[in-house]
């Protein structure tokens, strides 16, 4: 998938250096994720809208011990 025209954004909480961040780009019905340290040279993970919502839900859920 060609991501050259994607508009990437990262959390405002990432700090002034911008290290250790995940960048997100909205695409037509999809969401792309990448490591900001790698930028355009690194790989991107492409998720559907349902997969993105499931990931966010899992990240927001309180941790439970088994």
JOPE-V471783 format. One record per backbone hydrogen bond with DSSP energy under -1.0 kcal/mol. NH is the residue of the N-H (numbers start at 1). CO is the residue of the C=O. If there is no record, write none. Layout:
NH;CO
NH;CO
//
This chain:
6;3
9;24
14;11
23;34
24;9
25;32
27;30
29;27
31;47
32;25
33;45
34;23
36;21
38;35
39;35
41;38
42;39
45;33
47;31
52;48
53;49
54;50
55;51
56;52
57;53
58;54
59;55
60;56
61;57
//
